Amino acid sequence: KIANDIIKISTMKLSISLLAASLATAEAGVWGNLRRRLSFEKVATYSPGSQVTDHCAIDRDQRAVEVELARKTNEAWDNAQQIYLNGGNSKSYALITLSEPLRSDVAKGTSVTGKNADGNEVAGKMYDTTSSGAVNVKVQYATTDVQDSYVQCQVGALVGEDINMSGCFADGENTINIGGEVYTYTYTAATENKNGRTIAGFSTQLEDKLKNGLFFTNGNADFSQYGMEGREQIIKKGTAYMNVWMYTIREFEDALDDCKRGCINCNDDPVHAWDEGVCFYSGSLEGQDGAPSGYLLHQLADKRSLDFKTGGPDGTDVDGQSKLNYDLMDEFALGNYQLQSGNCPSARKTKERIAQLMYIPMIQGSIRYAYKVDKLQGGEKEKAEGAAFAAAVLPRVHAANSDAASKIYNNLRVGASSTNHQEVKAAFESVYSQLGLTCADIGGLWNEAEKSYYPGMGPCTDASTTKVVTETNSTLAIALGTTFGVLFALALIAVLYMRSREKKGAPVFKTEMVQNSAST
């Protein structure tokens, strides 16, 4: 099955016009059914058809992880691990203990109200269906359509000023109303406010979704060769550019799985899943116009476009938003409309194109750090960054051409004895057409100080401008990438675990073992 060529701007304008004409205003309500309407805040210029402010906030966990990693202390790294595993900003809920058992079964989503420490009302809903007789219940806090104030209870594993308990249920012994029934409860706000959506959970849920994909055997990485500088880069980039990247695609696939062909008014759930995918790509910190700096894939695309002179709507600028983000926002909007109109086959083609485009900054990052290591005396930091970017894209390259993937891997893997940037660049260029990309999509490594490309790093010339990629290879690549991402996520936890062991004076890898490993 051949993927679509890039959709023309005129078609995009028509699609958006049709989308606007087909949307209807829904009744307001915190926990009402998600319906299409025009009142939701934009996500980096994308107009969602449902409330996804809580989903977008996952980037605040990524920011918190990076802040702790940057402190470069053992305590901070322990904090980073806990935030990665337990979150703090998305799907906040209270774990409370009732003074008497539930008098009847309570369904998931049942309205719950209580008071905060100041006596103001706090709204929520039952996190799960809970049976009569239970005394421990989870109550998810209500979220709003406004990103800046989407929820006012942010605790989880957060530290310092990131903690916000102004909208949490009051500490100690108080009363709570569950579906019209009043109960006395106790809990501790600082330790029993938790989160149901975490960056680590993205990897766990992906693992649960795997089908016949557990066959990735390449790329065993020994992170013990890196010190704190290199491990910081592996974790930062692995969490955002592998865990979140793959879960973004997973949400788009989820939308397609639920899409009902030819049905105009029954695709609210698929649209919501699609909106979630856009949120995980962009995050909340990009704002409504996509101009501020975020911490997820949208920001990465803008950063790499400065390095490769692929900014602006035409992809020829060295400032502003990346062409990639202009293109992806068009594709996101088109997919939204296709789902709403029940055009499921076309929505799948749009998803395939999105997956192709999302590899662009991973390729750019791999090429950039190959050059830095080879020609600019890049050290541990640059080597780790190159390894992380390569890990994110290698499964897709392997699905297209295993020889090209081997060349990239051997030059950028953890512990590579040497790096030849030209070999890396040529290997990527050899598979562009199979990835559905062009030389212009990637650009060339730009030296802003000299106002020219670095020697030998200008854009290549396409042998053909036809964008060809088979669905089989694309599916294989995602399966490989998902499996590798799960393994990589486990490795991230292992890195933090190693730091913990080192702090206690019992390192997992003793010095002589690391030296032997590095010499092989």
N, C-alpha and C positions, 0 to 999 in steps of 0.2 A: 504494500500500500504506500503510495507516494504522498509525501506531505505537500500541503499547499504552498504556492509561492507567496511572497509578501502581499498582503491585501492593500489595494490602492487607497490613497487618502480620501478620494471622492466616495468610495464605498463605505469607508469608515464614517464619514460625515452623515451619510444616509442612514447607516445603522444606528448611530447615536440619536438621530432625529426620530427614528421609529421607536427607539427605546423610550425616549422622553414621552412620546405620544401614548405609549402603551401602559405607562405606570399609573397607579391609582393611589390616592392618599388613604392611609389606614388609620384606625382609631388608635389614640395614644394609650399607653399602659406599660408599666415596667415589665410585667411578665406575660403580656398578651402574645398571641401568635405573631411570629415574624411575618410581616407583609411588605410588599414592594411599596415604596414611597420615595419622595424626593427630598425629605427633610433630614436625612442622615448626613453627618459631616463627611466631607471627602477624606479619602486616604491617599495622600500624595498625588492628588488630582483625580483619582478614581472615585466614582460615585457608587457606593455600596447600596444594595437593595435591602439590607437588613442591619440590625445593630451588631457591630463587631468590635466595639471599643475595648472590651475586655480581652479579646483575642489579640488585637493589635499591641496590647501592653506587654506582650512577651519580650519585646526588645528592651524593656526596662530591666528585666532579669539579666539580659546579656550585658547591658551597661554596668550593672552592679557587679557582675562577674569580672569584667575587665578592670573596673576600678580597684577591686581587691587584688587582682593579679599584678597590677602595676605597682602596688605597694611593696611587693617583693619581700614579704616577711612570711615566716611559717604560719603565724596566726592568720594573716590575710589569705594565704592559700587555703587554709582550712575553711575560712569563710566562703571563699570562691566555690569550693567543692560543695558546701551545703546549699548555696544559692542555686548552683547548677542542678543539684539533685532535688531540692525541695521548693525552689521558687520563692515568690513573695508578691508578685504583681498581677498574676492572672488567675482567674477562677478562685477568688478568695472565699474561704468558708470557715465557720466556727465549729469546733468540736466541743459540744456541751454535754453536761451530765444532768439529767432530770432528777428531781428529788423523789419522783414517783414514776412508775412505768407509763408508757403511752397507753391511753385508754382504748385505742382502736388503731387499726392499720392506717398509715398516712402515706399518700401517694407522692412520688417525686414531683416537685414543682408546687406543692401546696404552700400557700402564703404563710409567712412567719413574720411577726413583728416583735420588737423589743425596744429597749432604750440604750443609749450610749452613756458614757460617764457623766455627761452634762445633762442628762434627762431628756434628750431629744430622741425622737423616734428613729429606729433603724429598721429598714425593710429587708426581707430576704425570702428564701424559698427552701423547701426541703431538697437537699442534695440528692438523696436516694429515696426510693420507696422503703419505708421502715415499718416493721411489723409491730403489732400490738404487744406490749410487754417490754419493749426495748427502753433502756434508760440513757444510752449513749446515742446522740443524734448529730448529724451534720446539717448545718444551715448555711447555704450559699448566700452571700451578700448580693443585694440588688445592684445592677449596673445601669448607667444612664447613657444617653446618646452623645453626651459631651465628653470628648476625650480627656480634656484637662481635669475633669472631676468625675471620671467614669465610676470610681469606687473610692470609698474613704476608709477602707480597712486593708492596709498593705503591711503585712507582718512576715509570715513564713520564716525564711532564713535570712531576711534582710538585716543589716546592721546600721547603727548610727542614724544619720538624718534621713535615710531612706525609709525608715519605719514610720508608718502613719496609722494611729489608732483612734483618730477622731470619730470615725464612723463604725467602730467595732462595738459589739455588745459590751455592756458594762461588766467589769470584773466582779468576782465574788458571788454572793447569793442574790439573785434577782428573779423577776418573772418574765415569761415569754409567752406569746400567743401563737399557737400552732393550729391553723385551720379553725379558729374560733374557740379553741380550748386553751385555758390558761394553765401554765405549769411554772413551778419554781425550779430554777436551775443554778448550777455552779460551774464556773470555769475560770481559767487564768488567761487573760487577753494576750499576754506576752508570749505564751508558749502553746496555746491551743487555738490560734488562728493560723490556718494552713492554706495550702494552695493545690488545686486539682489539675493545674496545667503548668508543666515545667519543661525546660529545654531537654533535660534528661528523659522525660516522659515521651518526647517526640521519638527518640530512638527506640524506646521500649515498645511503643505502639507500632512502630514500623516493623519491629521484629515479629510482633504478633500477626502482622499482615502478610508475612512472607509465604510464598507458595512455590515450592520447588526451586527456590533461589539460593539455597545454602551451598553454593559451589565455588565461592570466591576463595582461591588459595594463594593468590599472589600478594606481595607487599607487606610481609611481616616487618614491623617497625620496632626497633629497640630504642625507646625514648630515653633510656638511662644514659645514652651517649651525650645527651644534652644537659646543660646546666639550667638554672632558673630562667635565663634569657630565652633559650630555645624552647623550653617547655611552655613558657607563657604564650609564645606565638602559636604553637601547636594547639593549645587549648582554645585561645581566642578564635582562631580561624576554623578549627574543627567544629566547635559548637555552632557558630553562625553560618558557616559556608558548607557544612555537611549535614549536621542534624536538621537545621532549619530549612536548608535548601530542599532536602528530600521530603520533609514534611509538607512543604509548600506544594510540591507536585502531588503528594498523597491527597491533599485536600481537593485539588482540581480533579483528580481521579474519582474521589468520593462523590463530587458533584455529578460527574458523568454517570457513575453507577446508579444514581437516583433519578437521573433525567428521564422524564416520560415523553416519548416522542409524539409530536403533534398536539400536545396539550398546552393551552395558553395559560390557564389559571391554576395549574397544579404543580408548579415547579419552584415553589418558595424554598423548600429544603435544599434542592441543588444550588439555587442562587446563594443561599446562606453559606453553604460549604465553599462555593467559589469565592465569596467575599472573604471568608476566613483565609483562603489561600493567598489572596492579595494582601491581607493584613500580615501574614507571616513573611511575605516577601518584603514589605515596606516597613512595618512597625508603626508605632505611634509617634515617635519623636521626629519623624520627617514632616509632621504637620499636614495641613490640608493641601499645600501647594508643592510639597516635596522639596522645598528649598533648604530647610534646616538639616543639620548633620544627624544621621541616625546611626544605628549599630548593626543593621542587617544587610540584606542583599541589595536593596535599593541604593544604599550609601556606597557599597562596594562598587557597583556599576558606575556611579559618578566619580569615585576616586580613580578607578582604572582608566576612565575615559580621558582624564587629564594626562595620564602617563602615555596614552596611545593616540592622542589627538582625534578622539572620536566623540567629541561633545557636540551639543546642539542638534537641532532637527535634521541637519544634513550629515552629521557625523564628521565634521571637519574642524571643529573648534577645540580650543584648549581650556575652555572655561564653561561654566553653566552646567545644566543637566546633561547627562549622557544621552546620545541618540538611542542607546539601548532602552533607557527608561521611557523615552518618548514612544518607542515602538511597543514596549511591553504594556504600557498603559492603554494604548489603542487595542492591543490584543485582549487585555483584561476586560475592557468595555464591550468588545465584540462578543467575547465568550459569555458575558453576563446577559446580553441581549439574546444570543442564540439559545441559552438555557430557558430564559423566560418565554420565548416563543416556541419551545419544544423542539427546536432544531438540533437534536442530539448528535447526529452524525457530523454536522459542521462544527459543533462545539468541541467534539473530539479532535478534529483537525486543528482547531485553534489551540487546544491544549498541547498537541504535538509541536506546534510552532513555538509556543511559549517555552517548552522544555529545551528546544534547540537553542533559542536565544539566551536562556539563562546560563549556558555554559561559557558565554563570551568572556566575562571577567575572570573565570577560572583559568581559561587559556591565557589571557593577558597576564594574570598574576604569575603563572608558571614561567612564561617567557621572560617577564621582567626580572624575576629573581634568579633565573638561570644566568642572565646577563650580569646581574649584580655580583653573583658569586664568582663568575668566570672572569670578568673584566674590571670590576670595581672593588676587588678585595673584600667581598662580602664575608662576614663571619658567621657565628652560630645563629644569630637572629635571622639573617637573610637565608641561610640554608634551611632553617626550620620553616620559614615562610614559603619557600619554594616547595618543600616537601608536602606542606599542607595543601597548597593550591593544586599540586600535581595529583595528590590523593583524591581530591574532589572530582577531577575530570578523567582520570585514567580509566575507570571502568567504561566510560563512553568511547574513549579512543580505542580501547581493547576490542570492543564490539565491532568497531569499524576496521581496525587493522592491528593485529596483535604485535607485529614487528615494530610499528610506530610506537605503540604503548611501551614496549620493552626499552626502546631507546630513551624515551622520556623518563621512564622509571629509573633506569641505570644512572642517568645523569642527575636526578633530583631526589632520589630516595634518601632516607635517613642513613647516614654513614657512607654516602657515595665518595669514592676515592678522588674523583675529579668531576668537573662539570664543563661540558662543551655547549655553550649557548647556541651556536649555530646548528648543532645537531638537534637540539631541542626544538628550535624554531622550525627547522625543515621537517621534522617529524610531525609537528602539529599541522603545518601547511599541507602536508601530503594527504590529510584526511578532512580538510575543510569541506569539500563538496559532499562527502559522506555524512558529515555532521549537519548538513543543511546551512552552512555558513560560507561567507566569502572573505577574501582578503580585506576588503573595505570594512567588514564588520569588526575585524580584530584591530586593524590599523597597524602602526609601527611605533616602536619605543621612542618617545619624543624627548629631546633634550631642550627644555624651555630656556635654559641659560644661553644656549647657542642658537636657539630658534631653528633647530634642524633635528633630524633623526640621528640617533646614535649610529656610529659606523656599522653598516651591514644590517641595520635593524629597521629599515623602512618597510612599508607595507609590501606584501608580495603581489603578484599579478595572477588573477584567476585564469586557469585553463578553460574554465567554463563558468558562466554566471548562473547556470541552472542549479537550484537548491534541491538536492536529492538526498533523501534519507528514508530507509525502509522502516516500517513500523516494527518489524521483527527486531532489527538492531536497536531501535530506540527502547523497546520493551526490555530487551536483554540488558542494555546498559543501565536502565533504572533498577532492574533486579540485582545486577552486579553492584551498582552503587549503593543500593539499600543494604545489601549484606555487608559490604565493606564499611558503610557508615555505622552499622551496629557494632562491628568489630572495633572501629575507630572510637566510637563513643565509650566502649569498655576500656580502650587504651587511655582515653582522657581521664577516666576515673582512676586508672592504674597510676598515671603520672602524679595525680594529687595524693594517692595513697603512698607512693614512693617518698614524696615530700614529708608526709606525716611520719613514716618510718625513720627517715633521716633525722628528723627533729628529735626523735626519741633515742637516737644513737644506735639504731639497728637497721642500717640501710638494706634494702632488698638486694641491691647489686653492690658488692664491695669493689673498691677501686681497681684491684687487679683484674676482676672479672670484666669491668667496663673496658679496660685497656685491651684485653684479649679480644673482646667483641669488636672493638673499633678496628683492630688490625686484620680482621678476616674479610 
